[in-house]
């Protein structure tokens, strides 16, 4: 995934077409934190204005105060989703951080005998964006387990943004999207789209992945686990420290001992339920994970 807050625009681009007060900014920041766990410091005020002014204009509103009334009023949930999409940028690509997928292949190879004896494998891409990460996970699984579709193997792909989930379900990507995929592997993992440009992820890989709308900051999570691997990369870095710590602990409660958690290159997991086992990779220890 990655829903990230981009760098703020130059100060000179912070226009004042609409009144935008510190109170307006705080209302938006509080809502973003509640909905997505994203921490929005005051230094991002120019970014918020530049990203949302077009929306305020399109709605025919006179100020950000009116926009905040819309966001917090009855029916504001739909507009809050639009706001979230405007304030975040989904950055992802196939086989991002290749060492994570090599490690996943090792995990799958070790699990293969048990799977063929009736066991199960559950993997999770938490913050899956437009689908490149969970499909890269599926490619890693199929590289070691070509018959995964006939076994009890499932990959959960979750994100808060319904638009990116639809892209993931469609599984159609451009030539540019496939740049990180080695040329000799493309015919194995993709099919040319008949009658139009683009490439669709192979049916074998698509069959392993289920996309679900989910807010990592929600009180309740619908899944039960246990997961053998969780990818949550470049997501928690945009949470405050308390939210990060809660997230790691919640992951731990849904992961079996020795399961692997993969995070982004700027993220660190400091929780006794995990121990470092590689570059931005952590192994679930036998420490009891308390909710």
LUMGU-890389 format. One line per field, with one value per residue (C-alpha): z, y, x; residue in three letters. Coordinates in Angstrom, 1 decimal. Each point is the difference from the previous one (the first is absolute). Layout:
% LUMGU-890389
w c(Z ...)
v c(Y ...)
u c(X ...)
type c(Ala ...)
***
This chain:
% LUMGU-890389
w c(0.0 0.8 0.8 0.7 0.6 -2.7 0.6 0.6 -3.0 0.1 2.3 -3.0 -1.3 3.1 -1.5 2.0 -2.3 2.9 3.7 1.8 3.7 2.5 1.3 -3.5 -0.3 3.4 -0.9 -3.1 1.8 2.8 -2.5 -2.0 3.1 1.2 -3.4 -1.1 3.0 -2.1 2.0 -1.7 1.6 -0.3 -2.5 -2.5 -0.1 -3.4 -1.3 1.3 -1.6 -3.4 -0.1 1.1 -1.4 -3.3 1.8 1.9 -3.2 -1.8 2.8 -0.3 3.5 1.2 2.6 1.7 3.0 -2.2 -1.2 3.6 0.7 -2.9 1.2 3.5 -0.7 -0.9 -3.1 0.4 -0.1 -3.8 -0.3 2.6 -2.3 -2.9 2.4 1.0 -3.7 -0.7 2.8 -0.5 -2.9 -0.7 -0.7 -0.9 -2.6 -0.8 2.0 2.0 2.5 -1.8 3.2 1.6 -2.8 0.1 3.7 -0.7 -2.5 2.7 2.4 -2.7 -0.8 3.7 0.2 -3.1 1.5 2.7 -2.6 -2.1 3.1 0.5 1.7 -0.7 -0.9 0.7 -1.2 0.4 -2.0 2.4 -2.0 -3.4 -2.1 -3.7 0.4 -1.0 3.4 0.6 -3.6 0.5 3.1 -2.2 -2.5 2.8 1.2 -3.5 -0.6 2.8 -0.1 -3.6 1.2 2.7 -1.5 0.9 3.6 2.9 -0.8 0.2 -0.1 1.6 -1.6 1.9 -0.3 1.2 -3.5 -2.0 -3.3 0.2 1.0 -3.2 -2.0 1.9 -0.8 -3.7 0.1 -3.2 -0.2 -2.5 -1.6 2.4 3.0 -1.1 -0.2 3.2 -1.1 -1.7 -3.7 0.1 2.7 -1.6 -2.2 3.1 2.2 -2.6 -3.0 -2.7 0.2 -3.1 -2.0 2.2 1.4 3.3 1.7 2.3 2.9 -0.7 1.3 2.1 2.0 0.1 1.4 3.1 0.9 1.6 0.3 2.9 1.2 3.5 2.2 2.1 2.5 0.5 3.5 -1.4 -2.7 -1.7 -0.6 2.6 -1.4 0.7 -2.7 -0.9 -1.6 0.1 -2.3 1.3 -1.7 0.1 1.7 3.7 -0.6 -0.4 3.4 3.3 2.3 2.1 -3.1 -1.3 3.2 0.1 -3.6 0.6 3.0 -1.9 -2.8 2.6 1.3 -3.5 -0.8 0.8 1.7 -2.4 -2.5 -1.8 0.0 -2.9 0.4 -2.0 0.0 2.3 2.5 3.1 2.2 3.7 1.6 2.1 -2.2 -2.9 -0.5 -3.0 -2.5 -3.1 -1.7 1.1 0.8 3.4 1.4 2.3 3.3 2.6 2.2 0.8 -2.1 2.0 -1.9)
v c(0.0 2.8 2.9 2.8 3.7 1.7 2.8 3.4 2.4 3.1 2.7 2.3 -2.5 0.3 2.0 1.7 -0.4 -1.4 0.8 -2.7 0.4 -2.0 -1.4 -1.2 -1.7 -1.7 -1.3 -1.6 -1.3 -1.6 -1.6 -1.4 -1.4 -1.6 -1.6 -1.1 0.5 2.5 2.7 3.4 2.6 3.8 0.2 -1.8 2.9 1.2 -3.6 -0.4 3.3 -0.7 -3.6 0.9 3.5 -1.5 -2.2 3.0 1.9 -2.9 -0.3 3.7 0.8 3.3 -1.1 -2.9 0.6 -1.0 -3.0 -1.1 0.2 -2.3 -2.4 -0.2 0.1 -2.7 -1.9 1.3 -3.4 -0.1 3.4 -1.1 -2.8 2.5 2.2 -3.0 -0.8 3.6 0.3 -3.3 -1.3 -3.8 -0.9 -3.6 -2.3 -3.7 -1.8 3.1 -0.9 -3.3 -1.5 -0.2 -2.2 -2.2 -0.5 -0.7 -2.7 -1.6 0.0 -1.6 -2.7 -0.9 -0.1 -2.0 -3.6 1.0 1.6 -3.1 -1.9 2.1 3.1 3.6 3.2 3.4 3.2 3.6 3.2 2.7 3.2 -1.7 3.1 -0.9 -3.6 -0.3 -1.1 -2.9 -1.2 0.1 -2.2 -2.3 -0.3 -0.9 -2.7 -1.5 0.0 -2.5 -1.6 -0.1 -1.9 2.6 0.5 -3.6 0.4 2.0 3.1 3.5 3.6 2.7 3.5 2.8 3.8 2.9 1.5 -1.7 1.4 -1.7 -3.2 0.1 0.4 -3.0 -2.2 0.9 -1.0 1.9 1.9 2.0 -0.6 2.6 -1.9 -3.1 1.6 -1.7 -3.5 -1.9 -0.4 -3.8 -0.2 2.2 -2.8 -2.1 2.5 2.2 -0.4 2.7 1.7 -0.8 3.0 2.6 1.0 -1.5 -3.2 -2.0 -2.0 -3.8 -1.8 -2.2 3.0 1.8 -3.1 0.2 3.6 1.4 3.8 1.5 3.6 0.4 2.8 -1.1 2.6 -1.5 -1.4 -3.4 -2.0 -2.7 -2.7 -2.6 -1.2 -1.4 1.4 -1.4 3.3 3.6 2.7 3.5 2.2 3.8 0.4 0.2 2.8 2.4 -1.0 1.5 -2.1 -1.2 -1.1 -1.8 -1.9 -1.0 -1.2 -2.3 -1.5 -0.6 -1.7 -2.2 -1.2 -1.3 -1.6 -3.5 -0.5 0.4 1.9 2.9 3.7 2.1 3.8 3.0 1.1 2.9 -1.9 -1.9 -2.4 0.3 -2.5 -3.1 -2.1 0.4 -0.4 1.2 -2.8 1.9 3.4 1.6 -3.5 -1.2 -3.4 -0.6 -1.3 -2.2 3.1 0.1 2.6 1.9 1.9)
u c(0.0 0.5 -2.3 2.5 -0.2 2.0 2.4 -1.8 0.0 2.3 -1.4 -0.6 -2.6 -2.1 -2.8 -2.8 -3.0 -1.9 0.2 2.0 0.5 2.0 -3.3 -0.9 3.4 -0.4 -3.4 1.4 3.1 -2.2 -2.3 3.0 1.5 -3.3 -0.7 3.5 2.3 2.1 1.6 -0.2 2.3 -0.7 2.8 -2.2 -2.6 1.2 -0.3 -3.5 -1.1 1.5 -1.4 -3.6 -0.6 -1.0 -2.5 -1.4 -0.4 -1.6 -2.6 -0.9 1.0 1.3 2.5 1.7 -2.3 -2.9 2.0 0.6 -3.7 -0.6 2.7 -1.3 -3.7 -2.5 1.2 3.6 1.5 -0.1 1.7 2.6 0.9 0.5 2.1 2.2 0.6 0.9 2.5 1.8 2.0 0.2 3.6 0.6 1.6 0.5 2.7 0.8 2.8 0.9 1.7 -3.5 -1.3 3.1 -0.6 -3.7 1.0 2.1 -2.9 -2.3 2.6 0.2 -3.8 -0.5 0.0 -2.5 -2.2 -0.1 -0.9 -3.1 1.4 -0.8 2.0 -1.3 1.8 -1.1 0.9 -1.2 -0.2 0.0 -0.6 -0.6 0.9 3.7 1.1 -2.5 0.5 3.7 -0.6 -2.1 2.9 2.3 -2.4 -0.5 3.8 0.4 -3.5 -1.4 -3.1 -0.8 -3.4 -1.0 1.2 -1.2 2.0 -1.5 1.3 -2.1 0.6 -1.5 -0.2 -2.1 -0.3 -2.8 1.3 3.4 -1.7 -2.0 3.2 1.4 -3.0 0.2 3.7 0.8 3.3 1.9 3.4 1.4 -1.5 1.8 3.5 1.2 -1.1 2.8 -0.7 0.3 -2.6 -2.7 -1.4 -0.5 -1.7 -1.9 -2.3 -0.4 -3.4 -2.0 -1.1 1.8 3.3 1.1 0.8 -2.2 1.4 -0.3 -3.0 2.2 1.2 -3.4 -1.6 2.2 -0.8 -3.2 -0.4 -1.8 -0.7 1.5 1.2 3.0 -1.0 -3.5 -0.9 -0.8 1.7 -2.2 2.7 1.0 3.4 2.4 2.2 3.4 1.1 -1.2 1.2 -0.6 2.5 0.3 -3.4 0.8 2.6 -2.9 -1.5 1.1 2.0 -2.9 -2.0 3.0 0.5 -3.7 0.3 3.0 -1.7 -3.3 2.0 1.7 -3.4 -0.8 3.3 1.2 3.4 2.9 -2.2 1.6 -0.9 1.5 0.1 1.3 3.6 -0.6 -2.1 1.1 -1.9 0.6 -2.2 1.0 -2.3 2.5 3.7 2.0 0.8 1.2 -0.1 -3.3 -1.3 -1.2 -0.8 -2.9 1.4 -1.6 -0.6 -3.7 -1.7 -2.6 -2.7)
type c(Unk Unk Unk Unk Unk Unk Unk Unk Unk Unk Unk Unk Unk Unk Unk Unk Unk Unk Unk Unk Unk Unk Unk Unk Unk Unk Unk Unk Unk Unk Unk Unk Unk Unk Unk Unk Unk Unk Unk Unk Unk Unk Unk Unk Unk Unk Unk Unk Unk Unk Unk Unk Unk Unk Unk Unk Unk Unk Unk Unk Unk Unk Unk Unk Unk Unk Unk Unk Unk Unk Unk Unk Unk Unk Unk Unk Unk Unk Unk Unk Unk Unk Unk Unk Unk Unk Unk Unk Unk Unk Unk Unk Unk Unk Unk Unk Unk Unk Unk Unk Unk Unk Unk Unk Unk Unk Unk Unk Unk Unk Unk Unk Unk Unk Unk Unk Unk Unk Unk Unk Unk Unk Unk Unk Unk Unk Unk Unk Unk Unk Unk Unk Unk Unk Unk Unk Unk Unk Unk Unk Unk Unk Unk Unk Unk Unk Unk Unk Unk Unk Unk Unk Unk Unk Unk Unk Unk Unk Unk Unk Unk Unk Unk Unk Unk Unk Unk Unk Unk Unk Unk Unk Unk Unk Unk Unk Unk Unk Unk Unk Unk Unk Unk Unk Unk Unk Unk Unk Unk Unk Unk Unk Unk Unk Unk Unk Unk Unk Unk Unk Unk Unk Unk Unk Unk Unk Unk Unk Unk Unk Unk Unk Unk Unk Unk Unk Unk Unk Unk Unk Unk Unk Unk Unk Unk Unk Unk Unk Unk Unk Unk Unk Unk Unk Unk Unk Unk Unk Unk Unk Unk Unk Unk Unk Unk Unk Unk Unk Unk Unk Unk Unk Unk Unk Unk Unk Unk Unk Unk Unk Unk Unk Unk Unk Unk Unk Unk Unk Unk Unk Unk Unk Unk Unk Unk Unk Unk Unk Unk Unk Unk Unk Unk Unk Unk Unk Unk Unk Unk Unk Unk)
***
